[in-house]
C-alpha cells in the first residue's frame, strides 16, 4: 500500500505537481470551473427523470417527496407552491401526483435516498438576491482595486500575463495588447449593469416567495457570479498591467465587435426586464403569453444567454471572435438554463396541456 502512495509523497513529484498547479492561469481556473459545473448539470440531467427532477427542480416545479411505508402505502410531504408561495392544489391533487411516481425495488431505494439528501440544506428561494448583491459587490471591489492599484488585482494580473508579453507567454497567458483596456472597461460596465438590474428586479419586481431550493443550487449560483466577476476582465490583464506601469490609455475607436456586443446586451437586457415584469404580473395558474413568450418557452433564459454572449464578444482578444473564458461561462449558462427550461416545458404541458407549448421554441434543440 505504501508503494502506491510513495510516488505522490516523493519531494520531486510533489514539487512538480505544485509547479504544474502554479502554471495554471486565473483564466484557466475560471474555464475549468465553468466546464466542470456544466458537466455536473448534464450528469444530473442524464439521471432517471424522477431523480433528476428532485435534484434540479425548485419553486413551482419542485417534486414532492414521497414516502413508502413498510406496508406499501404512499404518503407525500408538503404541498407544491407556485412562485408567489401559494399552494397549487388540493390534497387529492398532491396524492395524485405522488401516485404517478414510478415504483420499483432499486428505483424506490434511489428515490428515497434522493429525497433524504435534498431534505437537508433547504434554503429560501429569496436567497437569489445574494447572487446579485455578490455580483455588484465584486464589480465594485475590482474597480476599487484598479483605481488604487490594489495588491489583489496585481496578483491576479501578474499570474495571468507578463507586462512585457507580446504574443502570449509560455504559461498560456494573454499578450499585453490582446484585450484592450477599453474592452475591459466595457465588459466590466456591462456586468455591473447586469448585476444592478437583476438586483432591482429581485427586490422590486418579483413577488415574494415562500418556496425553497436546495442549498447546492444556491452555492452553484453564488460561485458562478464570483468567478464571472473575474472572468469579465482577466484576459485583459496585460492591458491592466501596462496601464498601471505607464499610465497610457488606448483611445482607439470602438471596434465593430464592440458595437455589435453592446447592442446585443441592450436588446437582451430590455427584453429580459420585460419578461420578468410580465411573469411578476401574472395571475395564479396562468400561462405567460405576451411579447417573446408567444414564441419561446423561457425567453428570459434566452435573453440571459444573449447577455453572456455579448460579454464574450466585447471582451474578445484581437483577431478572435469570442473571449474563451466568457465562452466557457456561456456554455454553463446555456446548459444550466437549458435543463431548467426543459423542466419548465414539461411542467407547462402537465399544467396547461401539450397544445399550450407545442408551437413554442427555445434556445437550443435538446430542450424542446
N, C-alpha and C positions, 0 to 999 in steps of 0.2 A: 504493500500500500504506500509505503514511504517513497518507493521508486517512482510512483505516479506523480507525486507532488514535488519531488526533488527538482525537476526542471523549472517549475514555477517559482521555487524558493531560491534558486541559484541567483546570485547577485547580478551576473551578466544578463540573464534572461529578464529579471525584474527591471533592470536599468533600461534594457531595450524596449520593454513594454511601456515604461513610463515615458521614454523618449517618443515612442510612437503616439501615445496619447497627447503628449505635448505638441506634436506636429499637427494635430487636428485643429483647423482654424475655427473661429467662432461661427462663421457661416456654415461650415460643415456640421458643427454640432446642431445648429438650427435645422438644417436639411435632414439630418438623421432623426431628430425628434419628430418632424412633420411626417416623414415616411413611415417611421415606426408606429406613430399614432394612427395613421391611415390604415396601415396593415392590421392593427388591432381591431379597428372598426370593421374592416372587411371580414376578419376572422369571426367576430361576434355575429355579424350578419349572416355568415355561412352556417351557423349552428341551426339545429331544428327550430322551426318557426316559433313554437311556444316558448322555447328557451330564449331565443333571440329577442323576442318582444319583451320579455321580463327584464332583460339586461339593457335594452335600448329605449323602450317607450317610457314616457313620463307625462305628467299632466293629464289631459283629457284622454289620451290614448293608453294610459297605464293599465296593464293587465292585472286583474285581481288575483291575488294568491289564493290557491285552492288547497285546502287540507283534506286528506283522505284518512278517515278513521280506520281502525282495525277491522271494523265490521263492513267497511267498504262504502259507507255513506260519505257524501261530499259536503263540505261547507266552505263558504267564501268569506274572506276577511275584507272589511272596508267597503266603501261604495265608490264607484267611478265618479271623477269630478271633471268638469269642463274647465276652461281657462279662467273662469271667474270664481272657481272654488265651490260651485253649487252641485248638488247631486244630479246625476243624469238619468236616473230611472228608479223604478220600484224595486223592492226586494225580489220580486219574481223575475224581473229582467236580469238582475245580478246573478241569480241562481241559474237562469237560462244560459248566460254567458259561461258560467262555471261548468255546466253540463256539456258544453260544446268542446271543452278541453279534452283532447285525446288522452286515453289512459292505457297503461301497459307497463309491465314489470320494470324494465330498465328506464323507460321514459318517465314513469312515475317517480322513480328514485331521483332522476336528473332534475325534474321539475321541482321536487321537494327541496333538493339541495339548492337550486337557484333561488327559490322563494326565501329560503333561510338566509342565503348570502345577501340578497338585496333587501332583506328586512332590517339589516344593520346599516347605520350611516345614512338614513333618510334625512335630507335637509330641505328647508323651504324652497319652493320654486322662485321665491322673491330674491334669493341669493344671486340670481342672474345679474343683479345690479352691480355686484362686486367685479364682474368682468370689465365693465365699462369704467368703473372707478379706477381699477388697476391699469387699464389701458391709458387713461388720461394721466394718471399719476406717473406712469413710466415715461410717457411722452414729455411731460414737464421735467422729469428727472434728467433725461438725456439732453434736453435743451439747456438746462442749467449746467450740466457737465460740459457741454460745448462752450457755453458762454464764459465759464471760468477756467477752461482748460483743465477740467477735473481729472483726478488720477484714475478713477474707474473707467472713464471713457478712453483715456490714453492706454490703459492696459489692454482693453478690447481691441482698439485700433492697431496697436503695435503687434498684437497677436495675429491680426488678420493680414496686415500688409506692411511692408517696409516703406518709409517715406521716400526712399531713393529708387524704389522699384520702377521699372519702365515697361516691362512686358509681362509682369507677373512673376512672383518669386518662386523659389523651388518648393516651398511648402504649400503651394496651391492657392496663395492669397491673390488678391486682385492687384492690378497695377495702380500706380498713383493717380492716373488720369482716366481710368476706365469708366468710373462713375463720377460725374462732376459734383461739385458742392451744390450747384443749383438743383440737380436731381435729388440729392439727399434732402435739401430743404423742402422741395415739393412733395416728396414721398412722406416725409415727417408731418408736414402740414395736413396732408390728406388723411393720414392715420389719426392725427389729433382730432380732426373734424369728424371722422367716423366714430371715434370713441365718445365725443361730446354729444353728437346727435343721438346715438344709441342710449346714452345716459339720460338725456332729456326724454326720449320715448319711454324708457323703462320707468322713469319717475312720474311722468305726467300724462302719457298717452295710454299705456297698457293698464287694464283693470287689475285690481288686487286679486291675488290667487291664494287659495289655501292648499293647493296641491303641493306635492313634494317630488323630489328627484333623488336618485341615488348619488351619494357623495362622489362617486367615481366620475359622474358626468360633470360635477362642479370642478373637481380637480383638473380634469382634462380641459375644460373651457378656460379656467384661470391660467393654467400653464401655457395654453395656446397664445393668449394675449401677452403674457410675459415674454415669450420667445419672439412674437411678432413685433414687439416694441423695439427689439434689437435688429430683427431681420430687415426692417424698412430702411436702415442706414448702413448696415455692417459692410456691404460690398462697396460702399463709398468711403471706407476707412482711409484709403490712400489720399483722397481729396481732403478729408478732415485733417490728417496729419500735415499735409502740405500747407493748408491754411494756418494751422496752429504754429507752424515753423516760420512761414514767410509773411503771413497776413494777406497774401494775394488771393483775389476772388476772380473767377472766370465769369465775365459779363456777356457771354455769348447768348444769342437769341435762342429761345426755347425750340427744341427740335420738333419735327413733325410727330414723332412718337409721344413726346410730352404733351402736345396738344390733343392728340387722339386719346391718350390715357386720362387727361383732365376732363374732357367732355364725357368720356365713358363713366368716370367717377361721379360727375354731377348728375348724369342721367340715372345711374343706379341709386344714388343717394335719395334723389327726389322721389323716385318711384317706390323705393323701399319704404320711405316715410308714408307715402300714400297707402301702401298695402297695410302697414301697421295701424294707421288711422282707421282703415276700413274694418280690419279684424277687431279692433277695440270697440267699434260701434255696432257690431253685430248683435242681434237678439239671440237669445238662448236657442240652441239647436238649429241655427240657420247656416246655410252654405254660402261662403263668400262668392260673389259673382260680379263684382264691379271691376272696371279697369283691367289690369293684366290677369286678374282671376278668371276672366272669361276664357282665357286661352291656356293658362298654366295652373297646375295643382298648387304649387307653392312659389308664386312669383317673388315673394320676399326673400326666399332662398336663392333664387336665380339672380336677384339683384346683389345679394351678398357675394356671390361668386364673381359678378362683374366688378364689384369694388376691389377685390383682391387681384383680379386680372389687370385692372387699371393700375394698381400699385406695381405689379410686376412689369408693366410696360414702361411707366415713367422712370423706374429705377433700373432699367436695363443698361448694362455696360455698353460702351460704344462698339458698334459692329454686331451687336446681338439684339435679338427681338425681345427677349424677356430676361428678367433677373432670375437666376436659377434658384436662389434661396426663397424668394417670394413665389416662384412657380411651385416649389415644394409645398409652401403654405397653401396655395390654391388647390393642389392635389388633395390635401387633407380636408379643406373646406368642401370641395365637390363630393368627396367620398362620404364625409360625415353628414352633410345636409342631404345628399342623395339617398342615403339609407333612411334618414328621418322622413324625407318626402315620400319614399315608398310606403312607409308605415302610415303616413297621412292619407295617401291614396286608398289604401285598404280600409282604413278607418272610415273615410268618407263613403266608400262603396257600401260598407256594412250599415252605416247610419242613414244614408240618403238614397241608396240604390246605385247599381252599377252605371245606369244611364247618366247619372249626375257627373260622372268623371270620365266616361269612356271617350269623350271628344277632346279632353284636355291633355296637353303635353307638359313635359317638364324638361329640365336642363340636360339630362343625359338619358340615353335609351334604356339603361338597365333598371331605372326606377319606374318605368311605365307599367 
